[in-house]
């Protein structure tokens, strides 16, 4: 998956959830969208972890 911004990853996750809630996905689409969601969640978690570490470093240096 190409590099995307955190906000875009969250938006894509929200879109997937809406499709699931509305029953808009057939079984094949659901499988591929859930795999995509897993990748997006990992991107978000990694980005949040990196940001948290950067903030901690900044606070430690004050």
Protein Blocks (a to p, Z undefined) as FASTA:
>chain_A
ZZddfklmmmmmmmmmmmmmnopacfklmmmmmmmmmmmmmmmmmmmmmmmmmmmmmmmm
ZZ
